[in-house]
Amino acid sequence: MSTPAFVHTTSLNPLQWELICWSLRERQCILVLGPKFHVNSTGGQPLRRLLATQLAAELGDAVTIENYDLPYVSKLYEKAKGSLFLKSRVQQFYRRFDEPCPAALSVARLPFHLIINSTPDHLLEEAYRQTGSACQKGYYSFGKQQVATTFD
């Protein structure tokens, strides 16, 4: 039986749910989380959207509301203020968010063997800590040595 890689959970039938549960138990299921996974608990906006808005506000009239796309705004910001200042701003921004969203806490309770998380924050790790679940963290960075750390 072939199942599509991405489906809305509301459209799954009982057999498909059974297959997902079996895949989790057999360590055959990988969860991929994209940049919109973590949201601001007060406003419900994805953190990357909030970061783009903050950077755009610092640039002033150089960016219009339609251009609040993070890669686009980041490039403009880097051009105007430099890459070190951009990196500093991004780190400062993500440090303000130390509480994982409810979805992250739910994910931390599920038995996924592997989660690929493309968000540049540590909120999923924090969710694992808060739920008492064990996890390992690793990352890939072009041109740098790869690191894996175990959290008990």
Residue pairs with C-beta under 8 A, 6 or more apart in sequence:
1 15
1 19
3 16
3 19
7 16
12 20
20 29
22 28
23 29
24 110
24 111
24 112
25 111
27 113
28 113
29 112
29 113
30 112
30 113
30 114
30 115
30 116
31 107
31 110
31 112
31 114
31 115
31 116
32 115
32 116
32 118
33 107
33 115
33 116
33 117
33 118
33 119
33 124
34 118
34 119
35 46
35 48
35 70
35 118
35 119
36 46
36 48
37 46
37 101
37 103
37 104
37 117
37 119
38 46
38 47
38 97
38 100
38 101
38 104
38 119
38 121
38 123
38 124
39 45
39 46
39 47
39 101
39 103
40 46
40 47
40 50
40 97
41 99
41 101
41 102
43 50
47 93
47 94
47 97
47 119
47 121
48 70
48 119
49 68
49 70
50 93
51 70
51 90
51 93
51 94
52 68
52 69
52 70
52 73
52 74
53 68
54 89
54 93
55 70
55 73
55 74
55 77
55 86
55 89
56 63
56 67
56 68
56 73
58 77
58 81
58 89
59 73
59 76
59 77
59 80
62 76
62 80
63 73
63 76
67 73
74 86
74 90
77 85
77 86
77 89
78 86
90 120
94 120
94 121
94 122
97 121
97 123
98 123
98 126
99 123
99 126
100 108
100 123
100 124
100 126
100 127
100 130
101 123
104 123
104 124
104 126
104 127
105 127
105 130
105 131
107 115
107 124
107 127
108 124
108 127
108 128
108 130
108 131
108 133
108 135
109 131
109 133
115 124
117 124
125 135
125 137
125 151
128 134
128 135
128 151
129 151
134 150
134 151
134 152
135 151
136 148
136 149
136 150
136 151
137 148
137 149
137 151
138 146
138 147
138 148
138 149
139 146
139 147
140 146
